[in-house]
């Protein structure tokens, strides 16, 4: 090794790559294809380090020459050079922060998105990533603004405390694991949704600054990221609103049912016995029963409850059908669900549009596709695509209560919806015995028979 004249920086020369490696050589493609992979790597690195100048030569010819980009205009020029003129004309620069987390970069307006993913680059703490969580968050932020063929365009940088990230997930370090994955995901969705909302208003803004208007976040003890419950007056809607739904107030559900003074001791003993049996059979029930001591799921859409007359068998579908119609709440799906529909199914959805909206559904019809954007909160845990079309024949716009009861009966009887989910959500409604449709239930003989069978 001896000194040699060289400008500032580093030069890397690659000659006859894989020439003497026959085992690897058979996997090589054409020279053009292999060079395109190298060029793509240089593009990713150049978008990561604006403070470094880059020059790529191939066969003695200069292919890329990217000077240092230390100013805002220089960075925008580099992005335009690497991502193309179309991206530069329709992309906007965004910047948002939430405590120790910062999101910034360029986002392509939905109207300019093409069927081919020409520019999709994401970075975490300066390292290029192809992380599933980030890609999912970006896709959700675009939501129904894109059709099934369009692909989003972005150059996004996420800066976060290294202690909140596990980088030892992928051999090539292309994926990471966030310790607060859900909160990071929601922050990215919220920030990008707000930016896209402004881009929809001004789609022709070229590389313009988008205001920091995402839902506020705060860092609490332990460096865990937690969404703030308050939002400034000038803040834009959060991620749920970006999917076409308004964020509903948080429902605080608790069971405060008390035993009336005139309730017979026999009924109390029977209910206590059933509670103990449920807890012994399933540990999860033991966690639920302290919060709802007066109701127990009995399967097939029924529940055992305690009333002034003693134990009763409660028909959940008939009892909660009117409450479903008057509830009025819905919750945005994590990602809008697309379901193919026939012409007849589309007409059924259109005819029952008002009823579906009353039941909490937010459905957008585009050609032969139904895009489900929101449903009743207690339906989010179900596999909606498996039962939505099955319930269309049950919809009778002229008889909403009958329709809601029929749908509940179908979901409960087919085990697509658990009784416990309904008991939790409609807890406040079920504390009023006047809403119940129930028949008396006496388990004395059954309990006595079970006790005789137990070993002493």
C-alpha positions as CSV (number, residue, x, y, z in Angstrom):
1,X,0.0,0.0,0.0
2,X,1.4,3.4,-1.0
3,X,0.0,6.9,-1.3
4,X,-1.7,7.9,-4.5
5,X,-3.4,11.0,-5.8
6,X,-7.2,10.8,-5.3
7,X,-9.9,13.4,-4.7
8,X,-11.9,13.4,-1.5
9,X,-14.2,10.4,-1.1
10,X,-14.1,6.7,-2.0
11,X,-13.9,4.9,-5.4
12,X,-15.0,1.3,-5.8
13,X,-14.1,-0.5,-9.0
14,X,-15.7,-3.9,-9.8
15,X,-14.3,-5.9,-12.7
16,X,-15.4,-9.3,-14.0
17,X,-18.0,-9.8,-11.2
18,X,-18.5,-13.6,-10.4
19,X,-16.1,-14.5,-13.2
20,X,-14.4,-17.2,-11.3
21,X,-17.4,-18.5,-9.4
22,X,-19.1,-21.1,-11.7
23,X,-21.6,-22.1,-8.9
24,X,-22.9,-18.6,-8.8
25,X,-22.5,-17.8,-12.5
26,X,-25.5,-19.9,-13.7
27,X,-27.8,-17.6,-11.7
28,X,-26.5,-14.5,-13.5
29,X,-28.8,-12.7,-15.9
30,X,-27.9,-10.5,-18.9
31,X,-25.4,-7.7,-18.4
32,X,-28.2,-5.2,-18.7
33,X,-30.3,-6.9,-16.0
34,X,-27.4,-7.2,-13.6
35,X,-26.3,-3.6,-14.1
36,X,-29.9,-2.4,-13.4
37,X,-29.7,-4.1,-10.0
38,X,-26.5,-2.3,-9.3
39,X,-28.0,1.0,-10.5
40,X,-31.0,0.4,-8.2
41,X,-28.7,-0.1,-5.2
42,X,-26.9,3.2,-6.0
43,X,-30.3,5.0,-6.2
44,X,-31.3,3.7,-2.8
45,X,-28.0,4.7,-1.3
46,X,-28.1,8.1,-2.9
47,X,-31.6,8.8,-1.6
48,X,-30.4,7.8,1.9
49,X,-27.2,10.0,2.0
50,X,-27.8,13.4,0.5
51,X,-24.6,14.6,2.1
52,X,-22.6,12.3,-0.1
53,X,-21.9,12.8,-3.8
54,X,-22.3,9.8,-6.1
55,X,-20.9,8.9,-9.5
56,X,-21.6,5.6,-11.3
57,X,-19.5,4.6,-14.3
58,X,-20.2,1.6,-16.5
59,X,-17.9,0.4,-19.3
60,X,-16.0,3.7,-19.1
61,X,-19.1,5.9,-19.4
62,X,-20.6,8.0,-16.7
63,X,-24.1,6.8,-16.0
64,X,-24.9,8.8,-12.9
65,X,-23.3,11.9,-11.5
66,X,-25.0,13.2,-8.3
67,X,-23.3,16.0,-6.5
68,X,-23.7,16.6,-2.8
69,X,-27.2,17.9,-1.9
70,X,-26.9,20.0,1.2
71,X,-29.8,22.4,0.5
72,X,-33.5,21.8,0.2
73,X,-33.5,22.6,-3.5
74,X,-30.5,20.3,-4.2
75,X,-32.3,17.5,-2.4
76,X,-35.4,18.0,-4.5
77,X,-33.3,18.0,-7.6
78,X,-31.7,14.7,-6.6
79,X,-35.2,13.2,-6.0
80,X,-36.4,14.4,-9.4
81,X,-33.3,13.0,-11.1
82,X,-33.6,9.5,-9.5
83,X,-37.4,9.2,-9.4
84,X,-38.3,10.9,-12.7
85,X,-39.9,14.1,-13.9
86,X,-43.5,12.8,-13.4
87,X,-42.8,12.0,-9.7
88,X,-41.2,15.4,-9.2
89,X,-44.2,17.3,-10.7
90,X,-46.8,15.5,-8.6
91,X,-45.1,14.8,-5.3
92,X,-45.1,16.9,-2.2
93,X,-42.6,17.1,0.6
94,X,-44.1,16.2,4.0
95,X,-42.7,16.5,7.5
96,X,-44.2,15.4,10.8
97,X,-43.0,14.5,14.2
98,X,-44.4,12.9,17.3
99,X,-42.1,13.0,20.3
100,X,-39.0,11.0,19.4
101,X,-40.5,9.8,16.1
102,X,-40.1,11.8,12.9
103,X,-41.6,11.2,9.5
104,X,-40.5,13.1,6.4
105,X,-40.0,12.6,2.7
106,X,-41.9,12.9,-0.6
107,X,-45.4,11.5,-1.3
108,X,-47.0,11.1,-4.7
109,X,-50.4,12.5,-5.2
110,X,-53.0,9.7,-5.8
111,X,-54.1,11.1,-9.2
112,X,-50.5,10.6,-10.5
113,X,-50.1,7.0,-9.2
114,X,-49.5,4.5,-12.0
115,X,-50.0,0.7,-12.3
116,X,-46.3,0.1,-12.0
117,X,-44.4,0.9,-8.8
118,X,-41.8,3.2,-10.2
119,X,-40.7,4.9,-7.0
120,X,-41.2,3.2,-3.6
121,X,-38.4,3.8,-1.1
122,X,-38.7,3.7,2.6
123,X,-35.9,4.2,5.2
124,X,-35.7,3.7,8.9
125,X,-32.9,5.7,10.7
126,X,-31.2,6.2,7.3
127,X,-31.2,2.5,6.4
128,X,-33.1,1.4,3.3
129,X,-36.0,-0.9,4.1
130,X,-38.7,-3.1,2.5
131,X,-40.6,-3.4,5.8
132,X,-44.1,-5.0,5.7
133,X,-45.5,-2.8,8.4
134,X,-44.4,0.5,6.7
135,X,-45.7,-0.7,3.3
136,X,-49.0,-1.7,4.9
137,X,-49.3,1.7,6.7
138,X,-48.6,3.6,3.5
139,X,-51.1,1.5,1.5
140,X,-53.7,2.1,4.1
141,X,-53.1,5.8,4.1
142,X,-53.8,5.9,0.4
143,X,-56.9,3.6,1.0
144,X,-59.7,4.0,-1.5
145,X,-57.9,6.9,-3.2
146,X,-56.3,4.3,-5.4
147,X,-58.0,1.6,-7.4
148,X,-56.9,-2.0,-7.5
149,X,-54.4,-1.4,-10.3
150,X,-52.7,1.7,-9.0
151,X,-49.5,1.7,-6.9
152,X,-48.5,4.4,-4.4
153,X,-45.3,6.4,-4.9
154,X,-43.1,7.6,-2.0
155,X,-39.7,8.3,-0.7
156,X,-40.3,8.2,3.1
157,X,-37.8,8.5,6.0
158,X,-38.8,7.4,9.5
159,X,-36.4,8.5,12.3
160,X,-37.0,6.8,15.6
161,X,-35.1,6.0,18.8
162,X,-32.8,3.0,18.0
163,X,-33.8,1.5,21.3
164,X,-37.3,1.2,19.9
165,X,-36.2,-0.9,16.9
166,X,-34.9,-4.5,16.6
167,X,-32.8,-4.6,13.4
168,X,-31.9,-8.3,13.7
169,X,-34.9,-9.6,11.9
170,X,-33.9,-10.0,8.3
171,X,-30.5,-11.4,7.1
172,X,-30.0,-8.5,4.8
173,X,-31.4,-6.0,7.4
174,X,-34.2,-5.1,5.0
175,X,-36.9,-5.5,7.7
176,X,-37.1,-4.4,11.3
177,X,-39.3,-5.0,14.3
178,X,-40.7,-2.0,16.1
179,X,-41.3,-2.5,19.9
180,X,-44.4,-0.3,19.6
181,X,-45.4,-1.6,16.2
182,X,-49.1,-0.7,16.3
183,X,-48.4,2.9,17.5
184,X,-45.8,3.5,14.9
185,X,-48.1,2.1,12.3
186,X,-51.0,4.3,13.3
187,X,-48.7,7.4,13.4
188,X,-47.6,6.7,9.9
189,X,-51.1,6.2,8.7
190,X,-52.3,9.4,10.4
191,X,-49.5,11.6,9.1
192,X,-49.7,10.3,5.5
193,X,-53.5,10.4,5.5
194,X,-53.5,14.1,6.4
195,X,-50.9,14.9,3.8
196,X,-52.9,13.0,1.1
197,X,-56.0,14.8,2.1
198,X,-54.3,18.1,1.3
199,X,-52.8,16.7,-1.9
200,X,-56.3,15.8,-3.0
201,X,-57.3,19.4,-2.6
202,X,-54.2,20.7,-4.4
203,X,-53.0,17.8,-6.6
204,X,-50.8,19.9,-8.8
205,X,-48.5,21.1,-6.0
206,X,-45.0,20.2,-7.1
207,X,-42.6,19.3,-4.3
208,X,-44.4,21.7,-1.9
209,X,-44.2,21.7,1.8
210,X,-47.2,20.0,3.6
211,X,-48.1,21.4,7.0
212,X,-47.5,19.4,10.1
213,X,-51.1,18.5,10.8
214,X,-51.2,14.8,11.8
215,X,-52.9,13.7,14.9
216,X,-50.8,14.7,17.9
217,X,-48.7,12.1,19.8
218,X,-46.9,12.3,23.0
219,X,-44.0,10.3,24.6
220,X,-44.8,8.9,28.0
221,X,-42.6,7.3,30.7
222,X,-40.5,4.4,29.4
223,X,-40.1,6.0,25.9
224,X,-43.3,4.3,24.7
225,X,-45.2,6.2,22.1
226,X,-48.8,6.8,22.9
227,X,-51.5,8.6,20.9
228,X,-52.7,11.8,22.5
229,X,-56.4,11.9,23.3
230,X,-56.6,15.6,22.5
231,X,-56.3,17.1,19.1
232,X,-55.8,20.8,18.4
233,X,-58.7,22.6,16.7
234,X,-56.7,23.1,13.5
235,X,-55.7,19.4,13.2
236,X,-57.0,17.4,10.3
237,X,-59.0,14.1,10.8
238,X,-57.0,11.1,12.0
239,X,-56.6,7.9,10.0
240,X,-60.2,6.7,10.6
241,X,-61.5,9.8,9.0
242,X,-59.3,9.4,6.0
243,X,-61.2,6.2,5.2
244,X,-64.5,8.1,5.0
245,X,-65.6,7.7,8.6
246,X,-65.6,10.0,11.6
247,X,-63.8,9.0,14.7
248,X,-66.4,8.0,17.3
249,X,-66.1,8.8,21.0
250,X,-64.5,6.1,23.0
251,X,-67.2,3.8,24.6
252,X,-66.5,3.0,28.2
253,X,-68.4,-0.3,28.8
254,X,-68.8,-1.7,32.2
255,X,-71.1,-4.1,33.9
256,X,-72.7,-2.7,37.0
257,X,-75.7,-5.0,37.3
258,X,-76.8,-5.7,40.8
259,X,-79.0,-8.4,42.2
260,X,-82.5,-7.1,43.2
261,X,-83.4,-7.6,46.8
262,X,-86.3,-9.9,45.9
263,X,-84.1,-12.3,43.8
264,X,-84.5,-15.8,45.1
265,X,-81.4,-17.4,46.8
266,X,-81.9,-20.4,44.6
267,X,-81.2,-18.3,41.4
268,X,-78.1,-16.7,43.0
269,X,-76.7,-20.1,43.8
270,X,-77.5,-21.5,40.3
271,X,-75.7,-18.5,38.6
272,X,-72.7,-18.8,40.9
273,X,-72.5,-22.5,40.1
274,X,-72.6,-21.8,36.4
275,X,-69.9,-19.1,36.7
276,X,-67.6,-21.5,38.5
277,X,-68.2,-24.2,35.8
278,X,-67.5,-21.8,33.0
279,X,-64.3,-20.6,34.7
280,X,-63.1,-24.2,35.2
281,X,-63.8,-25.1,31.6
282,X,-62.2,-22.0,30.0
283,X,-59.7,-19.7,31.8
284,X,-60.7,-16.8,29.5
285,X,-64.2,-16.9,31.0
286,X,-62.7,-16.3,34.4
287,X,-61.3,-13.0,33.2
288,X,-64.7,-12.0,31.7
289,X,-67.0,-12.9,34.5
290,X,-65.9,-10.3,37.1
291,X,-66.8,-7.6,34.6
292,X,-70.2,-9.1,33.8
293,X,-71.5,-11.1,36.7
294,X,-75.1,-11.2,35.5
295,X,-74.8,-12.7,32.0
296,X,-73.1,-15.8,30.6
297,X,-72.8,-16.8,27.0
298,X,-74.7,-20.1,26.4
299,X,-73.7,-20.7,22.7
300,X,-75.8,-20.5,19.5
301,X,-76.7,-16.9,20.1
302,X,-78.1,-17.4,23.6
303,X,-77.1,-16.2,27.0
304,X,-78.0,-17.1,30.6
305,X,-79.1,-14.1,32.6
306,X,-80.5,-13.4,36.1
307,X,-83.7,-11.4,36.3
308,X,-86.1,-10.6,39.1
309,X,-87.9,-13.9,38.3
310,X,-84.8,-16.0,38.5
311,X,-82.6,-17.4,35.7
312,X,-83.7,-16.8,32.1
313,X,-82.5,-17.8,28.7
314,X,-81.8,-14.7,26.6
315,X,-82.2,-14.6,22.8
316,X,-79.3,-12.2,21.9
317,X,-80.3,-11.7,18.2
318,X,-83.9,-10.7,19.1
319,X,-82.8,-8.6,22.1
320,X,-80.0,-6.7,20.4
321,X,-81.5,-6.2,16.9
322,X,-83.1,-2.9,17.7
323,X,-80.0,-1.8,19.7
324,X,-77.8,-2.4,16.7
325,X,-80.0,-0.1,14.5
326,X,-80.0,2.7,17.1
327,X,-76.3,2.4,18.1
328,X,-75.0,4.5,15.1
329,X,-71.3,3.7,15.7
330,X,-68.9,2.2,13.2
331,X,-65.1,1.6,13.1
332,X,-62.8,1.9,10.1
333,X,-61.2,-1.3,9.0
334,X,-57.4,-1.4,9.2
335,X,-57.3,-1.8,5.4
336,X,-60.4,-1.3,3.2
337,X,-61.7,-4.7,2.1
338,X,-62.5,-5.3,-1.5
339,X,-65.1,-7.9,-2.5
340,X,-66.1,-8.8,-6.0
341,X,-69.9,-8.6,-6.6
342,X,-72.2,-9.7,-9.4
343,X,-74.7,-7.3,-11.0
344,X,-77.5,-8.7,-8.9
345,X,-75.5,-8.4,-5.7
346,X,-74.6,-4.8,-6.6
347,X,-78.3,-4.0,-7.0
348,X,-79.1,-5.6,-3.6
349,X,-76.4,-3.4,-2.0
350,X,-77.8,-0.3,-3.7
351,X,-81.4,-1.1,-2.7
352,X,-80.3,-1.6,1.0
353,X,-77.8,1.3,1.1
354,X,-79.8,3.2,3.7
355,X,-80.3,0.2,5.9
356,X,-76.6,-0.8,5.7
357,X,-75.6,2.7,6.7
358,X,-77.9,2.5,9.7
359,X,-76.2,-0.8,10.6
360,X,-72.8,0.9,10.6
361,X,-71.5,-0.3,7.2
362,X,-69.5,2.2,5.0
363,X,-69.4,0.6,1.6
364,X,-68.2,2.1,-1.7
365,X,-69.2,0.5,-5.0
366,X,-66.9,0.8,-7.9
367,X,-67.8,-1.2,-11.0
368,X,-67.9,-4.8,-9.9
369,X,-66.1,-4.3,-6.6
370,X,-67.6,-3.4,-3.2
371,X,-65.1,-1.6,-0.9
372,X,-66.0,-2.1,2.7
373,X,-64.4,0.8,4.7
374,X,-66.1,0.5,8.0
375,X,-68.4,-1.7,10.0
376,X,-70.0,-1.9,13.4
377,X,-67.1,-2.1,16.0
378,X,-68.0,-5.5,17.2
379,X,-67.9,-6.9,13.7
380,X,-64.3,-5.9,13.0
381,X,-63.0,-9.2,14.5
382,X,-65.1,-11.3,12.1
383,X,-64.1,-12.4,8.6
384,X,-66.3,-10.0,6.8
385,X,-65.6,-11.3,3.3
386,X,-66.9,-14.7,4.2
387,X,-70.4,-13.7,5.3
388,X,-71.2,-10.2,3.8
389,X,-72.6,-11.6,0.5
390,X,-74.5,-14.3,2.4
391,X,-76.4,-11.7,4.3
392,X,-77.7,-9.8,1.3
393,X,-80.9,-12.0,0.9
394,X,-81.7,-11.2,4.5
395,X,-81.8,-7.4,3.9
396,X,-85.3,-6.0,3.9
397,X,-85.2,-2.2,3.8
398,X,-88.8,-1.9,4.8
399,X,-88.3,-4.1,7.9
400,X,-84.9,-3.0,9.5
401,X,-85.4,-4.8,12.8
402,X,-86.3,-8.1,11.1
403,X,-83.2,-7.7,8.9
404,X,-80.8,-7.0,11.7
405,X,-82.2,-9.9,13.7
406,X,-81.8,-12.2,10.7
407,X,-78.2,-11.2,10.2
408,X,-77.3,-11.6,13.9
409,X,-79.0,-15.0,14.0
410,X,-77.0,-16.1,10.9
411,X,-73.7,-14.9,12.4
412,X,-74.2,-16.4,15.8
413,X,-75.6,-19.7,14.6
414,X,-72.7,-20.2,12.2
415,X,-70.2,-19.2,14.8
416,X,-68.9,-16.4,12.7
417,X,-69.6,-14.0,15.7
418,X,-69.1,-14.9,19.3
419,X,-71.8,-14.1,21.9
420,X,-69.1,-12.7,24.2
421,X,-68.4,-9.9,21.7
422,X,-72.0,-8.8,21.7
423,X,-72.2,-9.0,25.5
424,X,-69.2,-6.8,25.9
425,X,-70.2,-4.2,23.4
426,X,-73.9,-3.9,24.4
427,X,-73.3,-4.2,28.1
428,X,-75.1,-0.9,28.9
429,X,-78.1,-1.9,26.8
430,X,-78.4,-5.3,28.4
431,X,-78.5,-3.8,31.9
432,X,-82.1,-2.7,31.1
433,X,-84.2,-5.8,31.5
434,X,-87.0,-4.3,29.5
435,X,-84.9,-4.9,26.3
436,X,-84.7,-8.6,26.9
437,X,-86.5,-11.3,25.0
438,X,-86.1,-14.3,27.4
439,X,-87.9,-17.3,28.9
440,X,-87.5,-18.7,32.4
441,X,-84.8,-21.3,33.0
442,X,-84.7,-23.6,36.0
443,X,-81.5,-25.7,36.3
444,X,-82.1,-27.3,39.7
445,X,-82.5,-30.8,38.4
446,X,-79.5,-30.5,36.1
447,X,-77.2,-29.1,38.8
448,X,-78.4,-31.8,41.2
449,X,-77.6,-34.5,38.6
450,X,-74.1,-33.1,38.0
451,X,-73.4,-32.9,41.7
452,X,-74.2,-36.6,42.1
453,X,-71.8,-37.5,39.3
454,X,-68.8,-35.6,40.9
455,X,-66.4,-37.7,42.8
456,X,-66.2,-37.1,46.5
